[in-house]
Structures are given as C-alpha cells and as structure tokens.
C-alpha cells in the first residue's frame, strides 16, 4: 500500500471516528488527544522534533525524549477506558519525567528547576500508581 493510500485511509478512519465521537458526546476528549497516531508520525510530521546538527545539547536531549515519548504512546486501544487511560498516560508521564530531568541538567532559572523537580516527584508517583492499578487488574 502506498504512503498516499495509507494517509487517505487513515484520514477516512479518523473522520469516521470523529463522527462517532460527536454522536456519543465524546468529541472533547478526542479533540484533546488530537486524534493522533503518535507512533506513525512521519519525519515531516514530526517537524521540530527532527534532529539537527546545529542543535545545542539540551535541544538534542529534548528532541530525543519527545521522539521516544511519541513512539511509546503508540499503544493499541483496548476499549476499556480504565486501561486505555493508564496505558497511554504512563508513557506520557515518563516523557514528562525525561524532559524534566533534561531541564534539571541544563536549565538556569530556579523556577524551571523547581518545576522540573515537582514534575519528577508528582509524575513518578502517578506512574507507580497507574502501573500498580494495571497489575492489580491483571493488565
């Protein structure tokens, strides 16, 4: 299947999904998610996440963390909103922790480093809680 055909097919599927969500009142949640298939984003679609030899060390690190997070968020949906919420939020939170660690290493503003520490603490605890829930529920 050609790239153009896959893109058209994906667009058609997204339109059908959007119509279904609108009819069930779930459009806001879908809009917040952006109807993205994060893991299959092309290099062109990733735009600013693409590595550039002119990037400084922190930009390279942020881009690597962004790319890894987007790849890790490409998890199949199960139809169980309790499971799907956690399996998609865990990699999102892990990406936030990775970016906060980069900020701690490179940022100069005390407010930035304080926020990064808080993100690491809060989201690490949330990751543990979500993973424990999944384990308790055999997922």
C-alpha positions in Angstrom: 0.0 0.0 0.0 1.4 3.4 -0.9 2.0 6.1 1.6 -0.6 8.3 -0.1 -3.2 5.4 0.1 -2.3 4.8 3.8 -2.7 8.5 4.6 -6.1 8.7 2.8 -7.2 5.6 4.6 -6.1 7.0 8.0 -7.9 10.3 7.3 -11.1 8.4 6.4 -10.8 6.3 9.6 -10.3 9.5 11.6 -13.3 11.2 10.1 -15.5 8.2 10.9 -14.1 8.1 14.4 -14.8 11.9 14.8 -18.3 11.5 13.6 -18.9 8.6 16.1 -17.4 10.6 18.9 -19.6 13.6 18.1 -22.7 11.4 18.1 -21.8 10.0 21.5 -20.7 13.2 23.2 -17.0 12.2 23.4 -15.7 14.7 20.9 -14.0 16.9 23.6 -11.8 14.0 24.8 -10.9 13.1 21.2 -10.1 16.7 20.4 -7.8 16.9 23.4 -6.0 13.8 22.2 -5.8 15.4 18.7 -6.8 12.1 17.0 -3.1 11.5 16.7 -1.5 8.2 15.8 1.7 9.4 17.5 3.9 6.4 16.7 3.4 6.6 12.9 4.2 10.2 12.5 6.5 10.8 9.5 9.7 12.7 9.8 7.9 15.7 8.1 5.0 15.5 10.5 7.5 15.4 13.5 8.9 18.7 12.2 10.7 20.4 15.1 11.5 17.1 16.7 13.8 16.1 13.9 17.5 16.1 14.9 19.5 19.0 13.6 23.3 19.1 13.8 23.0 22.8 14.8 21.0 21.9 17.9 22.6 22.5 21.3 23.0 19.7 23.8 19.7 20.4 25.6 17.7 20.6 22.4 19.1 17.3 21.2 18.1 15.8 24.5 14.6 17.2 24.5 14.1 16.1 20.9 15.2 12.5 21.8 12.8 12.5 24.8 10.0 13.8 22.6 10.6 11.2 20.0 10.8 8.4 22.5 7.6 9.5 24.2 5.7 9.7 20.9 6.8 6.2 20.0 6.0 4.8 23.4 2.5 6.4 23.3 1.6 4.4 20.2 -0.2 1.7 22.2 -3.3 -0.1 20.9 -6.6 0.8 22.5 -8.4 -2.0 24.3 -11.9 -0.5 24.5 -11.6 -0.4 28.3 -11.3 3.3 29.2 -9.8 2.5 32.6 -7.0 0.5 31.0 -6.6 2.8 28.0 -6.2 5.9 30.1 -3.4 4.4 32.1 -1.6 2.7 29.2 -1.5 5.9 27.3 -0.7 8.2 30.3 2.2 6.1 31.6 4.4 6.8 28.6 3.2 10.4 28.5 4.2 10.9 32.2 7.5 9.1 31.5 8.2 11.5 28.7 7.5 14.4 31.1 9.9 13.0 33.6 12.6 12.6 31.0 12.1 16.2 29.9 12.2 17.4 33.5 15.5 15.5 34.0 16.9 17.3 31.0 15.7 20.6 32.4 17.4 19.9 35.7 20.6 19.2 33.9 20.6 22.3 31.6 18.1 25.0 32.9 19.5 28.0 34.7 16.3 29.6 36.1 15.5 28.4 39.6 11.7 28.4 38.8 12.4 26.0 35.9 14.4 23.6 38.1 11.8 23.8 40.9 9.1 22.9 38.4 11.2 20.1 37.0 11.7 18.6 40.4 8.0 18.8 41.2 7.1 17.1 37.8 9.6 14.3 38.5 8.2 13.7 42.0 4.5 14.0 41.1 4.6 12.1 37.8 6.9 9.3 39.1 4.3 8.7 41.9 1.5 8.8 39.4 3.3 6.3 37.1 3.8 3.9 40.1 0.1 4.2 41.0 -1.1 3.6 37.4 1.3 0.6 37.0 0.1 -0.8 40.3 -3.5 -0.5 39.2 -2.8 -2.3 36.0 -1.0 -5.1 37.8 -3.9 -5.4 40.3 -6.3 -5.7 37.5 -4.2 -8.3 35.5 -3.4 -5.9 32.7 
